[in-house]
Amino acid sequence: PQHGLAFRFLADAGSAPHVMTGHESGVITIALAEADDAERERRRTGMGEPYRTLLGHFRHEIGHHYWDLLIGGQPSEQRFRALFGDERSDYGAALQAYYANGAPAGWPESHISAYATAHPWEDFAETFAHYLHITDTVEMAAAFGIRARPRTGDGSLSMPPVHFDPYMAPDMAAIIDNWIPLASLLNNLNRAMGQADAYPFVLTPVVIEKLGFVNDLVHQAPALRHLAALEVED
C-alpha cells in the first residue's frame, strides 16, 4: 500500500521456505507460528532474548515502516546516522555477522537490545518499538490513575503529574521520568507473583537520546501529531 500499512499472518507450508517475520513497502508479515505461546517461547530462549511477543513484533516492524516515511531521504537522516550509524552498510552481511558472532561486548551501553546492534535499521526499529512500549504503558497507567512514587535522595516520595499524557510530551525526559518508576513497579509486582520482569531492559543515556530522537520525529510529523490528538480526544 502507498504509505499505508497492511498485515499478513502466514503459516509455513510444507517444503516451502519458512515464513519470516518482516516488513517490506508497508506490508508487515508475521509468522503464524509466533502466535503459539510454546513455539514463541522456544524461539525466545533459543535466541537468548529476554522478551518476545506478538505486540513486540508488530511495533518493531512498524518502526521499519516509519523509517521509510520519516527518515530515508529526509532532513532527519543525518541526525539518524549520527545516533544509530550509517544504514548504507550492507544489511545482509550485517545480519549474517550478528547471527554468527552475536552482539559486541559492551552493547548495553548504547543499544536497547542485543539485536539492535545488528544494523542501524534494526537499532532504530528496536528503539521505535520500545518508544511505543513505554508511551502506551505510561498512558494506560495514567488512565487508571496509577502513579509510582519512588523515594528521592532525601527519603521523600516523588509525585509524578496526575494527568501526564506521554503522547503530548515534546520532551523525552518527562516521559522517562514517569516511565522509570512505573517500570520498577511493574517488575517488582511481577516478581511478587514469581513472574519474569515485565520490562527487562536498561535505559542508558545513549539509549534515552535515541528514544528522544523518535519522540522528536513523532512531534514533527503532521500525520503522527494528528494521531496523538485523536488519542487525547478519545
C-alpha positions in Angstrom: 0.0 0.0 0.0 1.2 3.5 -0.8 2.4 4.8 2.6 -0.3 2.7 4.4 0.1 -0.5 6.4 -1.1 -4.0 5.7 -0.6 -7.1 7.8 -0.2 -10.7 6.9 -0.2 -13.7 9.1 1.3 -16.6 7.1 1.9 -20.2 8.1 4.7 -22.4 6.9 3.6 -24.6 4.0 5.3 -28.0 3.5 8.7 -27.8 1.9 8.4 -24.1 1.1 10.9 -21.8 2.9 9.9 -20.9 6.5 7.8 -17.7 6.8 9.9 -14.9 8.2 8.5 -12.0 10.2 9.4 -8.8 8.5 8.4 -5.6 6.7 8.5 -4.5 3.0 7.0 -1.4 1.5 4.3 -1.1 4.1 3.4 -4.8 4.3 4.2 -6.4 7.7 4.4 -10.2 7.7 4.1 -12.2 10.9 4.9 -15.8 11.0 1.8 -17.6 12.3 3.9 -19.9 14.4 4.7 -16.8 16.6 1.1 -16.9 17.8 1.7 -20.2 19.5 3.0 -19.5 23.0 5.1 -22.6 23.3 6.8 -22.1 19.9 7.4 -18.4 20.6 9.0 -19.2 23.9 11.2 -21.8 22.3 12.4 -19.2 19.8 12.9 -16.7 22.5 15.1 -19.0 24.6 16.9 -20.3 21.6 17.9 -16.7 20.6 18.7 -15.7 24.2 16.1 -12.9 24.2 14.6 -11.5 27.4 11.4 -10.6 25.7 9.4 -11.8 22.6 5.8 -11.1 22.0 3.5 -10.6 19.0 2.9 -7.0 20.1 6.7 -6.5 20.1 7.0 -7.9 16.6 4.3 -5.5 15.3 5.9 -2.5 17.0 9.3 -3.4 15.7 8.2 -3.9 12.1 6.1 -0.6 12.3 9.4 1.0 13.2 10.9 -0.1 9.9 7.8 1.4 8.1 8.2 4.7 9.8 12.0 4.8 9.0 11.0 4.7 5.3 8.5 7.5 5.8 10.2 9.8 8.2 14.0 9.3 7.8 15.0 7.9 4.5 15.9 10.8 2.2 14.6 13.3 4.8 16.4 16.0 6.7 16.3 13.8 9.8 18.6 11.3 8.0 21.9 13.0 9.2 20.9 13.0 12.8 19.8 9.4 12.5 23.2 8.4 11.2 24.9 10.3 14.0 22.9 8.4 16.6 22.4 5.0 15.0 25.1 4.6 12.4 25.1 4.5 8.6 22.3 2.4 7.2 24.0 2.2 3.9 26.3 -0.5 5.3 25.5 -4.0 3.8 22.3 -5.1 5.6 22.6 -8.8 4.7 26.2 -9.1 5.6 25.5 -7.3 8.9 22.8 -9.8 9.9 25.0 -12.7 9.0 27.7 -11.3 11.2 25.3 -10.8 14.0 23.9 -14.3 13.9 27.4 -15.7 13.6 29.1 -13.7 16.3 26.4 -12.2 18.5 26.4 -8.6 19.8 29.7 -6.9 20.6 31.0 -6.5 24.1 29.6 -3.6 26.0 26.5 -3.3 23.8 24.1 -2.5 26.7 25.8 0.9 27.0 24.5 2.1 23.6 21.7 -0.3 22.5 18.3 -1.2 23.9 18.8 -4.9 22.9 21.4 -7.2 21.5 19.6 -7.4 18.2 19.7 -3.6 17.9 23.5 -4.0 17.3 22.9 -5.9 14.1 22.4 -2.9 11.8 21.3 0.7 12.2 17.9 -0.1 10.7 17.4 -2.8 13.4 18.6 -0.4 16.1 16.0 2.2 15.0 13.2 -0.5 14.8 14.0 -1.8 18.3 14.2 1.8 19.7 10.9 2.7 18.0 9.2 -0.5 19.4 10.4 0.5 22.9 9.1 4.0 22.5 5.7 2.5 21.8 6.0 0.1 24.7 6.8 3.0 27.1 4.3 5.6 25.9 1.5 3.1 25.7 2.1 1.7 29.2 2.5 5.2 30.7 -0.7 6.3 29.1 -2.5 3.2 30.4 -1.3 3.7 33.9 -2.4 7.3 33.8 -5.9 6.2 32.6 -6.2 4.0 35.7 -4.9 6.7 38.0 -1.7 4.7 38.8 1.3 6.8 39.9 4.5 5.2 41.0 6.1 7.2 43.8 9.8 6.3 44.2 11.8 7.7 47.1 14.1 10.6 46.3 17.6 11.1 47.6 16.3 12.8 50.8 13.9 9.9 51.5 10.8 11.8 50.5 8.3 10.4 47.9 8.3 12.0 44.4 4.9 12.7 42.8 4.5 12.5 39.1 1.8 14.5 37.4 -1.7 13.1 37.8 -2.8 13.6 34.2 0.5 13.1 32.4 0.0 12.3 28.7 3.1 10.8 27.1 1.6 11.3 23.6 1.6 15.1 24.0 5.0 15.4 25.8 7.6 17.0 23.5 10.4 16.3 26.0 11.5 12.7 26.2 13.0 13.4 29.7 9.5 13.9 31.1 8.3 10.6 29.6 11.4 8.8 31.1 10.8 10.4 34.5 7.4 8.8 34.5 8.4 5.5 33.0 11.4 4.5 35.2 9.4 4.3 38.5 6.5 2.7 36.7 8.7 0.1 35.1 10.3 -0.6 38.5 6.8 -1.0 40.0 5.7 -3.4 37.2 8.9 -5.5 37.6 8.5 -5.8 41.3 4.8 -6.7 41.1 5.7 -9.5 38.6 8.5 -10.7 40.9 6.0 -10.8 43.8 4.0 -13.3 41.7 7.0 -15.3 40.7 7.0 -14.0 37.1 9.7 -12.6 34.9 10.2 -8.8 34.8 7.7 -7.0 32.6 10.4 -4.7 31.3 13.8 -6.4 31.5 15.8 -3.6 29.8 18.1 -0.9 30.9 17.8 2.7 29.5 21.2 4.2 29.4 21.8 7.9 28.4 22.7 6.9 24.9 19.5 4.8 24.5 17.4 7.6 26.0 18.9 10.0 23.4 17.8 7.6 20.7 14.3 7.4 22.2 14.3 11.2 22.2 15.0 11.2 18.5 12.0 9.0 17.9 9.9 11.3 20.1 11.1 14.3 18.1 10.1 12.5 14.9 6.6 11.9 16.2 6.1 15.5 17.2 7.5 16.9 13.9 5.4 14.7 11.6 1.9 16.2 11.0 0.2 12.8 10.5 1.6 11.5 13.7 0.7 14.7 15.6 -2.9 14.2 14.3 -2.9 10.6 15.7 -1.7 11.9 19.0 -4.5 14.5 19.1 -7.0 11.7 18.4 -5.7 9.8 21.4 -6.4 12.8 23.6 -9.9 13.3 22.2 -10.7 9.6 22.9 
